[in-house]
Amino acid sequence: MYRSTGARSSHRGALLLITIGIAATLTAGAVAVVQAGGPAAATDPFAGMPDPEAVDARQAQPQAQVGYSVGAPRVRIHGHRRLYRIDSTGQIQKVRLVNFGLSVYRAAEKLANFDGRSFIQITSGRWSGWYVKALATSPNLVDRYSSASVELSAGKHSGVRFYADGHVRVRRPIYLDSATTFEVGRRATLDGRDYYLVKQGPLAGRWIHAAQGATLIATGAREPGTGDAPEPTSQPNPTTEPQPTQQPVASAAPQPTAAPAATWKGIVLIYPGTDVTYTRADGTDYHLTSQMSGTMRDLVLNTVQRFSRSVNNWSGGNVAMDLDIVEVPHNVTALDRLGDGYWLGPRSVRDDLDHYAPDGTYDSIFVVWKARDDKERIPVGGWGLTLPPGSWANGAGYSSIITPSEMWWWTDSTNPEEVFVHEWMHQVLYWQEQHERLSLDLHGGASYGYESVNGTWKRWLSDLMKGEVRDGNHYTGVDRAMWAADQPTRP
C-alpha cells in the first residue's frame, strides 16, 4: 500500500528492528521528554506498560566472535550513465540518462547478458531493478607471483571485480578483526592504482587496493604470460551469466512454496528529522536539530524491502509480513524517559499512532528516527527497543529504532535485515507468552547450542521461527500451529 503524506511519499516494504545495547557508546545527557503523569487512570492506555526490551551489550558487536564479516556486493557508478529497464526475456523496456556524480549502490553479484552485452543490476535505492552497462575490461597485468602473500590490516577492505572501464565496479567489503594474511597471485594496475588478486579466503578471486592497508610479503614474481596462473580476463564470462530471473534474491534463501499459516500486518513510521532539547548529565542544555540524509533514507527503505522476503524465507513459509511504510511529514519533537536514558516511546508519538495506526489495525508498529547530529548522540537505551502488544500501541507490538551512526552497520552486514527480524521476534515471543504457549528468551540462542556465524544469528532466528530449536529430546520455538493460532489483529 502506498500513501501520500504531503511532504514525502510513503513506500511499501518491510521493516523489523533489533535492540542492540550501545548505550555505553552514546553521549551522556538528558532529553526534555514526555512523562507519565501521576497514577494511571482506568482509561489510561499506558497503564501497566513495561520497560522496553533491549539486547545485551555483548551482542552489539557480533563480529568480535569471528575473524571477519563480509558485506553485500556494491556497484560504484560515476558521472552520466544510461540506465536500462530490462524484462525477463532480455528486451529493453526503458532507458534513462542519469547523472550519478559518484554513487554507490548494492548490486547483483553476477553479470546479466542480453544480446551479447553485459549489464550489472542495481538492487538498492531509487534505481533498484535498473541495469547499467558493464564493459568487459580488466586491470593491466604487472606481476604474476609464484609465491606471495599480502597482509591486510584490521578494519575495512574492499574486494573488487572490474567489470567496466574503471568506473563501474562490483565490490564486496570485508571487515577484519585483526591483521590477516592472504595468498595472492598477481599485481595489476587500473587508472594508475595497483591491486593484488587474492587467491583464497573470503576475498578469493577479488582484487585488493595495494595502497589501502595491504602489505605484500614473500614475493616471487613470474614473467607475464608464464606459469599456470589464470589471466585477469578469466573473471566470470559475461556470456555465461544467467538471466535476471535466475539470479538469487537478496536474502539468497529458497522461496517457500506453501501458503503461510499467518500474515502479520505491520506499519513503519519513518521520521525525517529530530528537534529536541537535551539536559546533559552536567545540567547544561543542548538543542539537537538533525535531518535524515537522502542516502540514509534510501538505506532504510532498502533494508525494509529485504524484510518481508526474509520473514517468509527464514520461517520456512510459516509466516509472512505485510508492512505499510509511512514517511511522516514532521520531525520528532519529544522523547519518553527510560531510566537514565531516553527513547522514542509510544507516548511521544501518540497522535501519529492514532492517525496512522488506530486501535486494532496493525499487529506490529515500528518507528525509525535519528538520534544524533554532528556533535552528540541522544543517550537512548539501545539501538532498538521493543514493547509487547498492548494498549500503549493501540493493541500492536511496538519497536523503536535509531538510524545507525555509521552506515556500514547496515550496508556491510551479512544479513542487514536481521536487525529488524530480531526486534519483531521480541513482539512475537511476547504474544506467545501472553497466551501461555511459549516462554523463551530471544537472547538465549547460545544456551541451545547456537552461535553467531559471520556476525549473524540467522540460523537461530530461522529455527526459532520454524519451531525447530532442539531442546533435549524435543523441539521448541514458534511452530506452524502457533503462527496459525492468533495474532494481535486476530485474537
BELQUI-V247235 format. One record per pair of residues at least 24 apart in sequence whose ideal C-beta (glycine too) atoms are under 6 Angstrom apart, sorted by the first residue. I is the first residue (numbers start at 1). GAP is how many residues later the second one is. Records with the same first field share a line. If there is no record, write none. Layout:
# BELQUI-V247235
I=GAP + GAP
This chain:
# BELQUI-V247235
1=323
3=323
5=322 + 324
6=323
7=322
8=319
10=315 + 316 + 317
11=290 + 314
13=291 + 292 + 312
14=290 + 293 + 294 + 307 + 309
15=253 + 289 + 292 + 351 + 405
16=291 + 404 + 405 + 407 + 408
17=349 + 367 + 382 + 384 + 403 + 406
18=366 + 401 + 404 + 405
19=35 + 36 + 363 + 365 + 366
20=35 + 40 + 363
21=33 + 34 + 36 + 39 + 361
22=38 + 361
23=318 + 358
26=351 + 353
27=349 + 350
28=253 + 351
29=249 + 251 + 252 + 350
30=249
31=245 + 247 + 304 + 311 + 347
32=245
33=302 + 303 + 304 + 309
34=300 + 302 + 313 + 314
45=346 + 347
46=346
49=343
52=333 + 334 + 335
53=333 + 373
54=327 + 328 + 331
56=387
62=390 + 393
63=392
65=387
66=388
67=110
68=106 + 108
69=106 + 345 + 385 + 386
70=104 + 132
71=102 + 341
72=34
73=34 + 36 + 97 + 99
74=30 + 32 + 33 + 97
75=30 + 32 + 45 + 95
76=28 + 93
77=26 + 91
78=24 + 89
81=51
83=47 + 49
84=47
86=45
88=157
90=24
107=63
108=139
110=131
111=127 + 130
112=129 + 132
113=125 + 126 + 128
118=120
124=178
125=173
132=36
134=29 + 30 + 34
135=29 + 30
136=102
137=28
138=24 + 94 + 95
139=49 + 51 + 56 + 93
140=48 + 49
141=47 + 83 + 91
142=45 + 46 + 47
143=44 + 78
144=42 + 78 + 85
145=40 + 75 + 76
146=74 + 76
147=71 + 73
148=36 + 70 + 71
149=32 + 34 + 68 + 69
150=32 + 34 + 46 + 64 + 66
151=28 + 30 + 64
152=24 + 28 + 61 + 62
153=26 + 60
154=24 + 25
157=51
159=44 + 47
160=46 + 47
161=45
166=24 + 25
173=239
174=28 + 29
185=44
188=44
249=60
250=56
251=58 + 59 + 62
253=60
256=56 + 60 + 61
258=59
260=57 + 59 + 60
261=57 + 219 + 222 + 223
262=57 + 221 + 222 + 225
263=57 + 59
264=57 + 99 + 100 + 223
265=57 + 97 + 98 + 224
266=55 + 57 + 96 + 98
267=57 + 90 + 95 + 98
268=57 + 98
269=57 + 59 + 83 + 98
270=57 + 98
271=57 + 61 + 98
273=58
274=57 + 58 + 96
275=56 + 58
288=85
290=80 + 83
292=78
296=107
299=111
300=68
303=107 + 113 + 114
306=111
307=110 + 113
310=107
314=148 + 151
315=150 + 151
316=150
318=162 + 165
319=164
326=30
332=37
338=43
341=38 + 39 + 40
342=38
343=37 + 38 + 42 + 57
344=25 + 56
346=46 + 47 + 52
353=41
357=37
359=35 + 36
360=35
362=34
363=33 + 124 + 125 + 126
364=32 + 33 + 63
365=28 + 31 + 33
366=33
367=33
368=33
370=33
371=31
384=39
386=37 + 40
388=42
389=42 + 99
395=93
396=92
397=30
399=24
414=40 + 41 + 42
415=41 + 43
418=38
421=40
432=50
437=45
